[in-house]
Amino acid sequence: MEKSALSPAFNQGLRQIVYEKLKDAIVLGSIKPGSKLSEIELAEQMAVSRTPVREAIRQLAQTGLVTLTPRRGAYVTMPSLKDASDLYELRTELEILAVENLCSFPPSDELRRYRSVFEIMTDETSTERYVIEDRAFHFMIYQSCTNRFLTMMLNNIADLINLCRPFSVERSAITDFTLGHLAIIDAILTGKTTKAKEETRKHITISKESLLSYLKSRSTEDQEYIK
């Protein structure tokens, strides 16, 4: 009786572990957007049966990170232009609210630490390094927000934002983004709420335009390849 009761908990734990590993691989870019997900290969790599892999893929499809295509299989989602535009429109408004909230209770030590991180970055800084720090900086904003419902909403779209993040720096110089971070940080630290909100909108707009430019160019390349 006790063994039967504990078995589902173990299986659920395994499914969650597989889900988290697969999600991290996608969000961190180890598995690129557009890549096909093979249940057999993934099960072998993670030394598990195909069942938890299949369930993890279905769960990821519900979050939007994976696209299930009939008769073709599962693919890591490559955002469409409309989806990317809609996502970043929502992100802009939510992060502006979060930054406004942050101005009332600024985590000064954390902000100063990130200021020193972005201050020394140049256009020669690797995209990978910038993306790691950019992801951490925005996550800090989400978690420091005292409105738990706003934090919850931001966390709900964070994985999709992270999926797009590497592409959002493809068409602009690294310093275009780091200067934006510095402007946001300085405005928060000096209590200039309106300025902080303006700089947040400007920063995410640059990211959005860079992302859409990349997706447009990719769409054109795909069409040329099909021809």
ABEGO torsion letter per residue (X at the ends): XAAAAAAAAAAAAAAAAAAAAAAAAAAAGABBBGBBBBAAAAAAAAGBBAAAAAAAAAAAAAAGABBBBBGAEBBBBBBBAAAAAAAAAAAAAAAAAAAAAAAABBBAAAAAAAAAAAAABBAABBAAAAAAAAAAAAAAAAAABABAAAAAAAAAAAAAAAAAAAAAAAABBAAAAAAAAAAAAAAAAAGBAAAAAAAAAAAAAAAAAAAAAAAAAAAAAAAAAAX
